[in-house]
Amino acid sequence: MAGAAVPGRLGGRLRWHTAELVERRAESATAATLVFDVDGWPGHLAGQHVDVRLTAEDGYSAQRSYSVASASGGERVELTVQRVADGEVSPYLAEEMAPGDLAELRGPVGGWFVWRTEQTEPVLLVAGGSGLVPLMSMVRTRRAAGSRVPFRLLYSVRGPADRLYAGELARADPGLDVTLLYTRTAPDGLPREPGRLTPEDLVQYGWPADFEPTCYVCGPTGFVEKAATYLVMLGHAPERVRTERFGPTGG
Amino acid sequence: MPIISRGFGGRRPSGDHELPPGQYETFDFPVLSAGPTPHVPLDEWEFTIGTETGTEYRWSWDDLMALPAETPTVDLHCVTKWSKFDTEWRGVSLDVLFEDVESAADFTLVHSYGGYSTNLPLEDLLDGKAWIAYGYGGGELPPEHGGPARLLVPHLYFWKSAKWVRGIRLGLEDEPGFWESAGYHDYGDPWREQRYQGD
């Protein structure tokens, strides 16, 4: 990331916007997508996140950051929230908040972990669990723009029941190759034994380093640490490996 | 008038520690960085302070280990909203490293192995406010947390505490670093909630 000054100052995007929940969809047993209608939302880039502020009736408030799941553009913002056991905010968002309820949103934030439709190099997306969310925004932005930039997505997930966006990712999307890497339970008939991401997975399902892809890695800390280390070991230049990490308290 | 999220209860902070606005307490140690973790062999590691006139002061790993160490216990506040109380570190106060440095500069740009950078006013690194930390929780500082050595400036948001620190350049003018160029606040005081430019 040497010399990687990122353009795009936040300017007027810093105020808190009132956001109304207009729709919620279950994505897995423990994750839900929340669709917010945000008055005056300035739009976001694929990969950026927002700050969410919730205020209780007695005035107590809590803030968290969540990646945006939807394609860039428009006044709607979709967040996919994984319920964190014992979390303060995510159980409310993932389970209790109902259409018509209000929250506040601020952002978008982050100019480094983004994919812009002007980029032409191949893209490798490496997702661990709910780290898929900002990468899904990139997949959706690519599709919405009619981009032909080749994408490969490696998605490491415990088992079929934990998959996010399963139906959408199963549909054909020309130029997007999706590989599911199950860590615990795999459906029958898959050649790969369940297990954690290996360098061989990145060789087999990713891009060769000499194609000079931009690699986006997102997931829990241990996963990102390993995946980014493997990519560098396989010859990918560190400045082309962008990472976003979250811990169990991220919710 | 705050917007109420119907049905949100939240969790009131407990204990004697005061949280800066917008923060919550965490008990693990989240990792946030923009790229892969750099791995620097200790026999190649060095730390430099460069002045506005081009003078360079250098320390090898052995030089650093030979300097008097302190063991500060401090609270950490990350711009992503977590705060962690009573973390235990071991490192060298920047007062020690700056002792013989001659400079008229007011600003610093800290740079890291891996290309990261962040800017701080010089006065925020002096008077017992900052360390080059190489120990954490009684052991070595793990690589994902910035080992072998990182800057530790606990009174500012934690992105100012550059991991894998390599050097500090003194300057007569303020120059934004990595996140500051990306829209984060130039100074980053958690108690004034200076998260982004304009806060």
Interface residues (C-beta under 8 A of the other chain):
Chain A: M1 A2 G3 A4 A5 V6 G8 R9 L10 G11 L14 W16 T18 R53 L54 T55 A56 E57 G59 Y60 S61 A62 Q63 R64 S65 E88 V89 Y92 E96 M97 A98 D101 L102 A103 E104 V109 G110 G111 W112 F113 T221 V224 E225 A228 T229 L231 V232 P238 E239 V241 R242 T243 R245 F246 G247 P248 T249 G250
Chain B: P2 I3 I4 S5 R6 G7 F8 G9 G10 R11 R12 G22 Y24 T26 F27 D28 F29 P30 V31 L32 S33 A34 G35 P36 T37 P38 T80 K81 W82 G114 G115 Y116 E144 P176 F178 S181 A182 G183 Y196 Q197 G198 D199
